[in-house]
């Protein structure tokens, strides 16, 4: 691990030392004040998920992740459409599992949503098996690549002319033109397998990582940068991580202990196994990191992996006082990370803590604006003032 001089990656797309600060909406179930305990007052119904999004919107977060999973809760696209007219400034990082929706219609769904949000739409590409199926990884990677290419043609060309191994289309693209310009919505992507890394390096804009040591994060960033360079591309990097911040480190560590104070180990395994990605390369890496943690589940100063005892996916949290959290975030920014997706339990309360103690002290931006995707005036599209085809 580093925690000495900060390693720096010079090949990131966004050279400005800025960061996009995002929160997380619990569409998939599990918001609670004690890990392992079902909390009826924080169900993943529309009202609670709406309140999470509106809280983050009002507090100045630039983005919020809407996850997808075959679990009890809200499905992404209907929820995003329902909340679009209620948010004021926040972007929706909308998770899409490639292959679930016919690609031209997926492009139309996303175009409609992009217009509803006036360009505040970001896509989190998910390359997983479809619910209920066991699929060959190479087939999934190919399907994912083809869906992305079809979306990109739909958003940037006059026609969709695509002949792939899986999909074959010759269609006009005017029914699916997005609100955003110069490429359409940004594509975020996460995954540690070689196939996933190649998809991101070749087609996506931001590689979204999970908690790791500084050394581990930087190794992944170097690898993705080298892969992207082989396609003549540069990409940005993001970090999806939990956070517990209090006025003092002692208070923050106490809440971390409180969160798992009622967690039974068997119950934790049961909860993790419900998620479709519970045996993915990324989740197994999160589990492996806990094997080198200290007795309190810390693998680096202020980096706690205890959440992974009851959660599939992102299993670590930054824990500390505001100065400690800010110091770590500035180190990540110095490395080249430009986007952060935070969460904490309970989601609304931790959203408020972070917004009060940390958020005002960071160069918070919207990457779609920095990269010229979000127009400053209403664009000419078939759904605004353009020709209807």
N, C-alpha and C positions, 0 to 999 in steps of 0.2 A: 504494500500500500504506500501511497505517497505521503500526503500531509506534511510535506516540506515545501520545496519550491513547486509552484503549480505548473504542470505540463500544459503546453499550449498547442492547439491545433490551428494552423493558419489557413486551412483549405475549406473553412465553412463558407456557406453561401452569403450569410449576413455578417459582414465584417464589423458593423457597428456593435459597440458593446451594450446591447440592449437585451431585454427578455420579455417574452409574452407570458403573463401570469394567468393561469387557468385554475378553476376548481373542478369538482367532480359531482355529478348528479347520480343518485343511487336508483337507477331504473331497474336494477336486477335483484334487489332484495338484500338486506343485511345491515342497514343503518341501525346503530345501537349505541348504548353507552357502556356495554360490557360485551366483549367478543365472546361468541358462543351462546349468547342469550338472545332469543327472538324478542323483539321489542314491538308490541302491538301499536304503540303510539307513533312509531316511525316506519310504518309499512310503505312499500314502494307503490303506493297508489298515486293517482294523478295529483292530488292535492299536495301531498308531502314532497313529491319530486318537483312540482311547480314551485313550492316555497323555497327549495334549495336553489333552484335556478334564479328566482327573483331576488333572493338574498345576495347571491354572488353578483348579479347584475347591479344592484343598488350600491354595492361596496366597491365597485371599480375594477373587478376582475375583467380581463379582456376576452376570456374564452371559458367555456365549460364543456367537459367531456360527457357525452351521452353514450354509455356503453351498450353493447348488445350481448344477449345470452339467452339460451333456451331455459329460462327460469321464471318463476313467478315475478311479475312486475310489468313495466311499461315497455312496449316495443318502440324502437327508436324513431322511425319516420313519422308515425302518427303523433307521438309525443312532441317531436320537434315542430310539426305543423301546428299543433294546438298551442304551443307556447310562443310561437314566432311573433304573434301580434302583441304579446304582453311584455316582451323584453325591450329595453330602451337602447342599450349600447353593446351588450355582450354578444360574442360570436358563439355559435353552436358547433362544437367538434363532434360530428355525428358519425358513429361507428357503423360501418357497412360491411357485412360478410359477403364477399364476392361469390356469386353463383346462386344466391337466394332469389334474385329478381332478374327477369329477362333484361339484358344490358341496355337496349334502347329505352325501355320503360324505366329502368333505374336512372338513366340520364335525364329522363323527363321528370321523374320524382325530384331529383336533386336540383334541376333547373327551376322548377316551381318553388321549391324551398329556398333557393338562393334569392329569388325575386321577393318572396315573402319577407326575408330577412334583410333585403337591400344589400346583399353581398356579404353578410356576416355569417357565412357558412364555410366550414372546414370539414374535410372528409377524413375519417380514420379508417383506413383500409384494413380489414380483418381477413386473414388467409387461413381459415380453419375448416375442419370438416363441417358439412351441413348437419344440423341436428338429426339424430337417428341413423346416420350413415357412417360407415367406415370407408374412408377414401384413400387412394394411393397418394402419397405426398407429392410426387412429381406431377400427377394430374391436377392437384390443387394449385401448385405453383403456376402451371400453364394456364389454368382457368383464371387465376388472379391476374396474370400478366395480360391476358386477352381482354378481360373486363376493363382494366385500366386503360389499355390502348383504345378501346371503343369509346370510353368516356372522354378521353383526350381528343380523339377525332371529332366527337360530337360537339365539344366545346370550342374547337379551334378551326374547323374546316367547314366548307359548304355542304359536304356530304360525308356520310359514314361509309367508307369503302374498305371493308375489312374481310380478309380471308385467312382464318387461322385454323388451328387443329380442331378447335371445338366450335367456334362461332363463325358464321358467314353472313355478312350483311352488305346490302347496297341500299342506302336510305338517305333522304334529305335530312339535314341536321337542324333546319330552322325550328322544328317543334321543341328542341331541347337546348336552345342557346341559353347560357347562364347570364346572370346579372354581372358577375365579375368578369374582368377583361384580362387579356394577355395570358391566357391559359386556363382560366376558370378557377374553381376552388382549389386551394392547396391540399395536397395529399400527405397525411401523416401515416406512418407505418411502423410496426414493431415486430420483432421476432429474431431469435438468435440462430435458428438453423441456417445452414449454408444457402438453401433455396430461398428462404425468406430474405436473407441479406441481399441476394442478387435481385430480387424483385424490387426492393427499396432502392438499391443503388442505381438501377436502370430507369425506374419510372417515378419515384416518389420524391417529395420535397423535404420532409422532416423524418429522421429516424428517431423514434420514440423509445427510450430505454427504460428499464426498471432499475431499482436500487442495486448498487454494487459498490465495491471499494473504488476509490479514485483511480487506482491502477486498472481495475477491470473496466470501468467506464471509458477510460482513455484508450485502452486497447481496442474496444469495440468501435470507438470513433475513428481511430486510425484505420482499422480494417474496412469500415464502410466508406471512408474517404478514398482509399485506394481502389476499392471496387467501383465507386462512382466515376473515378478518373478514367477508368478503362472505357467508359461510355461517353467521355468528354463532358462530364457533369460535376457539379458541386452540390452538396446537400447541407441542410442544417440539422441540428441535433436537439432533442428534447428529453426531458426526464419526467417520468410519471412516478410520484413518490408521495407517501403520507407525511404529515407534519403534526407535531405537538409543540406549541410554543406558549410559554407563560412568562410572567415577569421575572421569575427566577428559574434556574436550572433545576433546583430541587422540586419545585412545583411541577415542572414538565415531566421529570422522571417519575414523580409520584403518580401522575395521571397515566403514564405508560403502564406502570404496575397495576393500577386500578383497572385499566381496560382488560387485562387478562386475569384478573383476580378470581373470576368465577368460571374460567375456561377449563373444562375437562379435556384431557388429551384426545380421548376417543371421539368426543364431540367435535373437536377441531378437525380431525381427519375426515369425519363425516361431512362437515360443512365444506371443506376444500374439495371433496370428491364430487360434489354436486355440479361444479363448474365444468363446462365442456373442455376447458384447456388445462385441467388439473394435472395432466401427464405431459404437457408440452415441454420443450427444451428450456424455455424461459422459466416456467414454474419450477422445474427440477433444479435449475440454477439457484433460484431463490431459496429452496430448501437446503441446498448444499452450503450456501453461505452461512446458514445458522449453525452448521456443524463446526465452524471455526470461530463462532462468537464466544464471548465470555459468559459467565454464569447468568448475567442479566440480559443476554441476547444482543449485546452491542458488538459490531464487527469493526467499527472505527469510532473515533470520538464523535458522539452525538448521532451516530447512525445505528438505529435499533431495528432488529429484524423480527421482533416478537409478533407483529401483526400477521406474518406468514404462518403462524401456528393455527390460524383459523380462517385464513383467506387464501384462495387461489389467486394467482396473478401477482400484482405488486405486493410485496411482503415486508417492506421496510419503511421506516419513518425517520425523519430528522427530528430530534428531541433536544430542546434546550431553551435558553432565554433568547430574546430578540437579537442580541449581539452575536451569539453563537450561530443562530440560524442564518443571519445575514452574512457572516463571515464564510459559511459553507456555500451559500448561494453565489457569492462573489467569486469564490474559487471555481465553482462550476462554470460560471460565465467566462472567467479567464481561460478555462480549458476550451471553450468554444460552444457551450450549451446555450441555446437561444430561446428555448421554450420550456416551461414547467407546468405540469398538471398535478396539483396538490389535492389531497383529501385528508380527512381526519374524522374520528368518531367521538361524539355524534357530528354529523356533517354540517349542520347549520351552526352549531355553537363553535366548532373549530374554524369554520369559515370566518366567523366574526372575530375570533382571537387573532387569526393571521392577518386579517384586514386591518385591525387596529394596531398591531405591534410590529408588523414587518412590511406589508404591502406599500405603504407610503414612501418607503426608503429605497425603492427599486425603480430602475428605468423601464417601466411597464409600457409595452407597445403591442400593436397588433401586427403580426408578421405579414398578413395579407396586404396591409398598407405599406409596410416597409418594402415589400417586393413588387409593388405596383399592380396588385390584382384588384384591389378595391377602388372603384372609380370615385372621384370627388363630386361628380354630378351624375344625374341619372343617365345611364348609357342607352344607346339606341339598340334595342333588341326586339324580336317579334312580340314579346310580352310587355314592352314599354311603348315606344313610339316608332318602332321599325316596321318594315314590310312584313306581311303575314304569310308570305310564301306563295 
